Amino acid sequence: MRPEWREIPRDNVKGQWAALYVTLNRKGNIVMSRVSYERLGEPKAFLLLYDPVNNRIGLKPTVPSIRNAYPASPSGSRGGKMVRAYRLLQEAGIVVPDTLQFHDPEIDQDGILILDLRTARVSARAANHFRNRKGGKNPGQ
């Protein structure tokens, strides 16, 4: 039988770990991939900004010694970073029902990581996690 190979076109969508990847959970933890952190210049801390008119969060790279700086702490074993931002949720009245993934994070000309809450969606990873499935039990237990 003769093979009938078809060439599959490639789209312009970058892979998850090559693109900016940022999530926000109900505890206020903003978690970003290593790639996202590197594109921001690998800062030791961030200033948290909130735009209530456009419902956007901004993370501005800074140094830990600046007033109101939130430190970037390790997250996972692949170089990701986390910013603990529960205070932001409280101050801005942001309700996060489940882990949100920002599908269009961008870094503006001032180096601020912009996270739009209007376009954020519940992360597929969070939705498919065993604790969030019907029954709520670990399949291994």
C-alpha positions as CSV (number, residue, x, y, z in Angstrom):
1,M,0.0,0.0,0.0
2,R,1.4,3.4,-1.0
3,P,1.5,6.1,1.7
4,E,-0.5,9.2,1.1
5,W,1.4,11.9,3.1
6,R,-0.3,15.2,3.7
7,E,1.6,18.2,4.8
8,I,0.0,19.8,7.9
9,P,0.2,23.7,7.9
10,R,1.7,25.4,10.9
11,D,-0.2,28.3,12.5
12,N,1.3,31.3,14.2
13,V,0.3,30.2,17.7
14,K,3.2,29.7,20.0
15,G,3.5,26.8,22.3
16,Q,2.4,27.2,25.9
17,W,5.9,27.4,27.2
18,A,7.2,29.7,24.5
19,A,4.5,32.3,24.9
20,L,3.6,34.4,27.9
21,Y,1.7,32.3,30.4
22,V,0.2,33.8,33.6
23,T,-2.5,32.6,36.0
24,L,-4.2,34.0,39.1
25,N,-5.8,31.8,41.7
26,R,-8.3,32.5,44.4
27,K,-5.6,32.9,47.0
28,G,-4.3,35.8,45.0
29,N,-1.2,34.1,43.7
30,I,-0.1,35.4,40.3
31,V,2.0,32.7,38.7
32,M,4.0,33.2,35.6
33,S,6.1,30.9,33.5
34,R,9.9,31.1,33.3
35,V,9.6,32.6,29.8
36,S,7.3,35.3,31.0
37,Y,9.6,36.1,33.9
38,E,12.6,36.3,31.6
39,R,10.9,38.6,29.2
40,L,10.2,41.0,32.1
41,G,13.9,41.2,32.8
42,E,14.0,38.7,35.8
43,P,13.2,41.3,38.4
44,K,13.4,40.5,42.1
45,A,10.0,42.2,42.9
46,F,7.0,43.9,41.3
47,L,4.7,46.8,42.0
48,L,1.1,45.7,41.7
49,L,-1.1,48.1,39.7
50,Y,-4.8,48.0,39.1
51,D,-6.9,49.8,36.4
52,P,-10.5,49.7,37.6
53,V,-11.8,51.4,34.4
54,N,-10.4,48.7,32.1
55,N,-10.4,45.9,34.8
56,R,-6.7,45.1,34.3
57,I,-3.9,44.2,36.6
58,G,-0.4,45.5,36.0
59,L,2.9,44.1,37.3
60,K,5.7,46.6,37.0
61,P,9.2,45.2,37.6
62,T,11.2,46.8,40.4
63,V,13.6,46.1,43.2
64,P,12.6,44.7,46.6
65,S,13.8,47.8,48.5
66,I,11.1,50.0,46.8
67,R,8.0,50.8,49.0
68,N,5.0,48.5,48.1
69,A,7.2,46.1,46.2
70,Y,5.9,42.5,46.1
71,P,8.7,39.9,45.9
72,A,8.9,37.3,43.1
73,S,9.3,33.9,44.7
74,P,10.0,30.6,43.0
75,S,7.1,28.6,41.7
76,G,7.6,25.0,40.6
77,S,10.8,23.4,39.4
78,R,10.9,24.9,35.9
79,G,11.9,28.5,36.8
80,G,8.4,30.0,37.1
81,K,7.7,32.8,39.6
82,M,4.9,33.7,41.9
83,V,3.8,37.0,43.3
84,R,1.5,36.8,46.3
85,A,-1.2,39.4,45.6
86,Y,-4.1,38.6,47.9
87,R,-4.1,42.2,49.0
88,L,-4.9,43.2,45.4
89,L,-8.0,41.0,45.4
90,Q,-9.1,42.6,48.7
91,E,-8.4,46.2,47.8
92,A,-9.9,46.0,44.3
93,G,-12.8,43.7,45.2
94,I,-11.8,41.1,42.6
95,V,-13.5,37.8,43.0
96,V,-11.7,34.8,41.6
97,P,-14.0,31.7,41.6
98,D,-11.2,29.4,40.3
99,T,-7.7,29.7,38.8
100,L,-7.9,32.1,35.9
101,Q,-5.5,32.0,32.9
102,F,-4.8,35.2,31.1
103,H,-5.0,34.4,27.4
104,D,-3.6,37.7,26.1
105,P,-1.0,38.9,28.6
106,E,1.3,41.6,27.1
107,I,4.2,43.6,28.1
108,D,3.8,47.3,27.3
109,Q,6.4,49.9,26.2
110,D,7.0,50.7,29.9
111,G,7.8,47.1,30.7
112,I,4.6,46.5,32.6
113,L,3.0,43.1,32.3
114,I,-0.7,43.7,31.6
115,L,-3.3,41.1,32.6
116,D,-6.8,41.7,31.4
117,L,-9.5,40.3,33.7
118,R,-12.2,40.8,31.1
119,T,-10.6,38.2,28.8
120,A,-9.3,35.8,31.5
121,R,-10.9,32.4,31.6
122,V,-10.9,29.5,34.0
123,S,-7.7,27.5,33.4
124,A,-8.2,24.2,31.7
125,R,-5.7,22.7,34.1
126,A,-7.7,23.9,37.1
127,A,-11.0,22.7,35.6
128,N,-9.6,19.3,34.9
129,H,-7.9,18.9,38.2
130,F,-9.1,15.8,40.2
131,R,-10.3,18.1,43.1
132,N,-12.6,20.0,40.7
133,R,-14.1,17.0,38.9
134,K,-17.4,15.5,40.0
135,G,-17.0,13.5,43.2
136,G,-13.9,15.6,44.2
137,K,-11.8,12.5,45.2
138,N,-8.3,11.6,44.1
139,P,-8.7,8.7,41.7
140,G,-5.7,7.0,43.4
141,Q,-7.4,7.0,46.8
